[in-house]
Amino acid sequence: MRQTNTARIGLVALLVLSAVVIGGIFAPGALARDAGTDTTSEGETTATPIHDGETVSMTTTTAQNFTFDVTRGEAFTLTATLDASTSSFDDITISVYDGNGTEVGALSGGDNPASTNILMEDFDAKAGDVAEANQTYTVRVTEEGEKEKQYDLTLETHRLDQYDPDESPESATVVDSNATIDAAAANYDDDHYAVNLTAGDELEIDVVSDVHDREWYEQVSVTAPNGEDVALDDYNESFVAEQNGTYIVEVGFEPAATMDPSLDSAAYTLELDHSPVKKSEDPPVADPEPPEDGTENDSCP
């Protein structure tokens, strides 16, 4: 999980209730719903469910809420694609909230990946995260300006690797200090691994992937048992443990191009090479000294 911000969830969505009462009796056909155009007010709203692989098309002038369910360890991505012909240098913003009302799904790259950027001809607002529990998320798409907007909202869910969710040090995957781990990461995914070391041990870390072909770069960091950051060697990402305990190795990927809030994921291999602390050697055994009279020990009298 990249970052969280507490936010208020306003439940605004798509249910259109148009009831015409004539003489206290509902007229035939008075209850109607237009799936393509929203005419609701804040007092007549609910959230619209969206499912994996589904794209919902909207034409609206108001903020809309959607909900979806994911299971623990599942990754999800959301893309709201604005129809450029309905925008006049205004944009739309996508926000995602977990079951506790905490905003999640923020991406790195770009000024605000959660918003479209008309000036850069980027009409996609994006968000993504890995679920740390079975829960229902709420998505809020907000339009800027008064002009009617058209957009498509698409949800995709998948599992990045067998170790998720390992999004925080508290949920880190325990691994051996000599281990080879095949996993996957994304802009919205941080992987954490817990390694037990003894003071004086050396640990070399190597991440093998093809993310450089995607204009990404890898980020590797280590946290010591006391919570302090560990300085890594710039050339081979290694360090010597200064205390006994559990060290947290974090692996993540960021888009190298600041204007590219990517939703792609990439496979990688984490290789840990452990060199234990060298034990003190016994002092060398000295040759026996000859007797003071100069004779050999085995000489005959």
N, C-alpha and C positions, 0 to 999 in steps of 0.2 A: 504494500500500500504506500503510495508515494507521499501523500499528505492528506490531512483531514482538517476540516473547518466546521465548527458547529454552525448550523444554519436552521432557520425556521422553514418548515415545510408547509406551503400553502397548497391545499388539495384543490387544484383547478384542472378540469379535464373536459370530457367530450359528451356527457349525457345531455341530450336536448329534450326538454319536456315542453311540448307545445299543446296545451290543453285549452280548448275554447268551450266555455260554459254558456249554454243558451237556456235561459229559464231554469237554471239549476241542474240541467242534464247535459252530459257530454255529447257533443255532436259527433256523428260517425266520421271517422278519419281525423278526429281532432288530435289524437296522440300520434306524433310522428317523430322520426329521427333521420337527419341528413348526415350520412357517414362522412361526407366529404367537406362539409362546411360547418363550422362551429358558430353557434349563436347563443351560447350559454352565458350566464352571468355568474359571479362568484357565489351567489346563493343557490345556484342550481347545478352543482358540479359533482363529479367523482373522477377517479382515476381509471384510465383505460388499460387493460392488460395487454402486454406484448410478449411474444414467445420467441424462442430461439429460431433464427433463420427468417423471421417475419419482418416485412417492411410495411409500415403504416404511413399512408399519405395524408397530409393535412393541408387544408386551406383555412387560415384563421387570422384573426387580429388580436387574439388574447393568448396568454400563457396556457400551456397544456401540461397535464400530468399523466404519466404512464407508470405501470408497475410490472415487475417481472420477478420470478423466483429462480434462485440458483442454489446448488448444493455446495457444501464445504469443499474447498480446493478447486472449484471451477473458476475459470477465467471468463470474463465477459467484456465485450466491446460494444460501444454504441456510436453510431454515426448519424448525424442529422444533416442531410444534404439540402441546401436551399436552392430553390429555382431562381436563378439569377434575374430572370425577367420580372420577378415580383419584388425586387429590391431596388431601393433608391439610395444607395450608400448606407443602408441600415443593415443590421445583421440579426442572427438568432444566437441564443446562448443555451447550452445544455448543461444541466447540473444533475448529479446523482447523489442520493442519500440512502444510507443503509437503514436497517430496522430500528436503530437508535436515533435516527434523525441527524447523523453526522455526515457531512459532505465527503464523498470519496470520488475516486476515478480521475483525479487530476493527472495530466500528462506533462512531460517536459518537452521543450521545443516550441518555438513560436511565442508571440506575445501573450496569447491566451488561446491555447488549443481547444478550450471549451466553447469558443465563439468562432463564427465565420469571419472571414477577413475579405471584404469586398475589394478593397484597394489592391490586394495581392492576388485577386481572382481565385481565392480559395474559398469555396462555398460549403465546406464541410466543418461542422462542429463535432469534436470527438471526445470520448471518455472511455476509460477502461480500468479494470481492477481484478483482483483475485479474491473470491469470497473466503472469509475466514470462519464462516459458520453457515449453516442452512438458514436462509432468510429471504425476505421480500425486500426488494429495492424499489425506490421511487425515482422516476426520471422527470425532470421539469424542463420543458423547452419554452424559452421566453423570447418573444419577438421584440425588437427595438423599433421604435417609430410607430406611426399610426397606419401605415400602408398595409393592406392585406398581404400575408405571406403564404407561399406554398413551399412545403418541404416534405422530404421522406425521412422517416426515422427507422433505422435498421438495428436489430439486436442479433449478436452472434455469441454463442457460448461454446467453450471447449476446455479441455484440461491440458495445461502446458506440459506437466511432467508428474511423475509419481510422488514427488516430495512436497508438492503444494498441499495446503498452505504453509509456507515457511517465510512469511512476510515480515516477521519481526524477530528480534533475538529471543523472545519468549517462546516462539514456535519453531526455533531453529532445528534442523535435522541433525541428529548426532551421527558423526562419521568418524572413522578411524583416522589416525594421523598420517597413515600411508594409505591413501584411498584414491580411486579414480571414479568420478561421478558423472554420469551422462544426464543432463538436464536441459531445460530450456528457459529462456527469459524474454522479457519484452519491456517496452517503455514503462508499462504500468506494473511491472513485477520485480520485486526484490527478493533474492534467494539468500537465506542465512543457513550457515552450517556451524555446528558446535564441535570443537576439537579440544581434547584434554592434553595439556602439555605440562612438563616439569621445567622449572627455572633452568635456563642454560640450553634447553632444546632449541634446535633451529628448524623452522618450517619454511619450505619453499612452495610457492603457489603459482600454478600455471593454468591459464584459461585458454583453451583452444576452441576457436570458432571461426566462422566466415563473416562475421558481422561487419568487418571493414569493407566488404564488397557492397554492403547496404548503406554505406556512409554512416555507420554507427561506431561507437567506441565503447569499450568495456570499462566498468568501474569496479575495482576490487578494494575493499577496506577491511581492516581487522580491529576488533575491540578486545581489550584485555579484560581479565576477570574483575578488575577494579573499575571498569566502565570507561577507561581512558582509551583514546585512539592510539593505535600502534603505528609507528613510522615504518614504512616499507622501503626496501631497497629499490631505487628507481630502475635498476637494470633487470632484476629477475624477481621482483616482488617477493622478497624473503625477509625474515626477521628472526631474532633470537628472543625467546621467552625470558622475561625478567622476573616472572613469578609463577608459582604453581596455580593450576586451575583451568577453567574452561575459557577458551578463546573463541570469539565469534567471527567467522569469515563471511563477508557479505559480497555477493556478486550481482551486478546489475548492468544494464545497457542503456545508453542514452543516444539519441540521434545526434550525429555530428553537425548536421545542418540545423541551425537554430530555428529555421522556419518550417521544420518538418516534424510535427507531432505525430510520429508514426504509431500505428497499431499493429505492426508486424511483430512476429515472434521469431526467435532464432534458437537453434540447438547449440549447445556448447558442452565441452568436457572440462571438468575441474580436476586437476591433478595436484595432489598434496604429497610432498616428499619430506619425510621427517628424519632428522638426524638427531639422535638422543645426545644429551650432554655427555661429554667424555669423562669417565671416572678417573680419579687420580691413580697414577701408576705406582706400583711398588718400587721403592728405591733399588737401584742395581746392586747385585751382590758383589762385594769387593773380593779380589783375589787374596788368599791367606798370606799374611806377612811371614817371612822366614824368621827362624829363631834368632835371638840376639847374638849367639855364638857363630852364626853364619852357616851352620850345618843344616842339611835338609832334614825334613821330618822323618823321612824313611831311611836315613843313613844308618849304617851299622856302627856301633860303638867301637 
